[in-house]
């Protein structure tokens, strides 16, 4: 496969210069690239990217919700004590203790019910009821070999810039925004109303390219910064291990999984 067709090379050409540590001599598939994308997962042209290593455990976790809607349709749920006594055979000595003739009458029933259950294929069938977005939990390593400002501080600032909202309006509610829009706006259209009602800007959508797979679009759900990490005489970090949790913007299907591998 030529470099022109290599998806990693093509993606790298669409995003800006990567910031981060110098990982010379390390296989490129072991270096994670994080960059900004749009809601369709397409890279932002000439946008910055952060290159780092995943250390410790890096886990991709998907949770699938399966439920049994017919659970409880059997006799065990309707009359659990009676069903248990029938299945275990404990009802026969109880009946004898009440009345010997009743005990004799229930003997055959007790032997028939012993070891049986009301669970069937139908009432134990599970149905798929949905799934949460897929989560990628990892620890990112940044390390300075020559320049802490360029190799650690700059990518650190970039990660926090992506994780935090781009802008939060200092004040305002839906009511005050509507009143201001009506009083001060001359171009009263739907777009200006949306801007007035939602004046803040959400955090960036990202992609993570790692070991030949591209996970996008993602959001940063959590990002940690160990403040006791090593630093130089100017207080600049020289090595960082950042715990981070990414999550897909939506739940994934099979096509999304194969698209992450570059398989159409």
N, C-alpha and C positions, 0 to 999 in steps of 0.2 A: 504494500500500500504506500503510495507516495504521500509526501507532506501536504500536497494540495488537497488530498482527499481525507487526510487525517483529521478527525473531528476535534481533537485537542488543539492541533495547530490552527485550524480554522477559527475556533472559538477564541484562542489567544490573540489572533489577529484583529478580532472585533472589539476586544476590550483594551483598555489602556495598559500602560506599563505596570507590571506587578510590583507591589511594595512588600517588604518583609526581609527576612534573613537570607543570607547567601547559603543555598543548599547545594553547592557544587559537589558532584560526585555521588549524589543520591538519585536513585531512579525517579524519573518525573512522575510516575504513577503513585509514588509514596508521598509526594508533596501535594497538599490540598490547595486548591485555588478557590477563593471566595470572591464573588463579584456581583454587582447589582444587575437586576433583570427587570423586565416589565411583567405585567400580570399574566402574560402568555409564556413566560420563561425565556424570552429572547434577551440577549445581553444588551445593556445600554451602551451605545456606540461610544468608544473612547473613554468609557468609565474606568475608574480605578479598580484594582484587584489586590487582594492580600494573599500571599503565599506563605504557608506555614505547614508544620508537621502535626499529625495526630499522634499523641502519646497516650500511654496507659490504654484504657479501653475506649473504643469507638463503636457504638452500637446503633444499628438501625432497627427500630422497633415499630411493629404494626400490631394494633389490637383490633380484633374482629368480634363483632357482637352477634352471637348466635343465641337464640332463645327457643324454649319449648312452649309454644302457645297452648298445647293440649295437656301440658303437665297439670295434674290435679283432676283429670277427668275420670280416673279410676276409683275403685272403692276405697283404696288406701287414704285418699284425700277426703272422701265423704264421711267415712266412719273409720278413722285410723285405728282406734282401739279394737273394735270388733274384727277388722281385717287382720290385724296383727295376731289376735288370738286364734283366728281361723287358720292362718298360715302356719302358726307354730304348734297348733294342736292344743293350746292351753285352754280352749273353751270347753273341752269335754270334761276334765276334772272339775272345773268351776260349775258346770251344769249338774254334775253328780252331787256336788256339795249342797246345791240348792234342792234338788229333787232327783232321786235315783231313777225314776221313770224318764224324766227329762234327759238325764245323762245318757241313758240307753238310746234314746231317740236321736241324740246328737252325735252318737259315736260314729255312725257311718258317715255323716256329714263332715265330722272333724277329720276323719281319715282321708276323705276325698279332697278337702281343702288344704291338708298339710303339704307344705312345700310349693304351693301355687302362688301366683301373683297376678295383679291386675294390670301390670305394665305391658303395653303392646307396642308394636312398631309405630302405630299412629300417635298414641299419646306420648311417645318419647321422641317424636320427630322434631328436629331443630330447624328453624328458619332463620335466614340471614336478615337482620334488622338494621344493619348499618355498620359503619366503622369510623373511628376517629382519624384525623390526619396522622400521617407517619412521622415519627420523631427520630431525629439523629442526635444522639448525645455523644460528645467528644470533649477531649481536652486539647486545646491548641497550644503549640509551643512556638514562641518567638525568642530568638537568641541573636545577640549582637556579636559579630566577629570583628567589625571594623568601626561602624558608626551606630551607636545606640539610638540616635535621633531618627535615622532613616530606616534602620532594621527592626526596631522595637517600638519606639514612641509613635512613629507615623502610622504603622498598621494598627496599633492599639487605638489611636484616635479614630481611625477609619472604622473599626469594628463598632466602637461606641456610637459613632455618628450614624451608622446603619441601624443599630439597635434602638436608638432613641427616636422619638417623633421628630420629623423634619422641622415642625413648627407647632407650637401650642399658643393659641390666642390667649392673651392675658386675662380676658374676662368675656362675659356674654352668656346668655341663655337663648333658648329657641324663641321665647317671646320678645326679648330685647332685640335679637337679630332681625326678627320679622318687622318690628317697628322701625328699626334703623333702615332696613332695606326699603320700606315704603316711604320713609321721610326723606332720605338722602339720595337714594339711587335714582338716576335718570333713565338708565337702561334697565328697566324692570323686565327681565326675562327669566326663564327657568334657571339658566346657568348662574346668574347673579344671585338668585334666591338660594340655590344650593350652597354657593360660596358664603352667603351671609349666615345660613343655618348651620353650616359646618365649616367654621373658619380655620380650623387647624389641619395640619398635614400629617398623615400617618407615617410610621417608619418605612424604610426601604424594603423591597422584596429582593431576595438574594438567590444565588445559585452556588452550590458546592460541587466542584469537580474533583473526584478522588478515585483512584484506581480504575480509570477508564469509564466511570459512570458520572453522569451529571444529574444532580438532584435539584430541580427547580420547578416552580418558584417556591422559595422557602421564606419563613419569617424567623426571627430570633426570639425565642420565648424566654430565655434567661441567659445572662452573661455575667460571669464573675471576674473579679480582679483581686488577686492576692497582693495586698499592699506591702507585705513583708518580703517580697521578691528581691533578689539582688539588684543593686543599682550602683552607678558610678559616683564619683565625687560631686557631680552636679545634680544628683538626684534622679538621673535618667535610668530607667530600667534597662538592664543588660540581658535579663532572661526572665521570661514569663511563661506560666502555664495557666491558660484561661479555660475554666470549665464553661461550656456553652451547650445550649439545647436549641437545635433547629427543629422546625415543624413545617410540613408541607402546607401550602395555602389551602388545599382541599384534600379530601380523601382521594386515594389513587385506585385505578383499576389496572388490569393487565397491560393495556396499551401504554400507560404511563411508565410501568416498570421497564418494558422493552425500549421505550423512547429514552429512558435514562441511560441505557446501554448503547444508544445510537442505532438501534435496530428498528427499521421502519416496517 
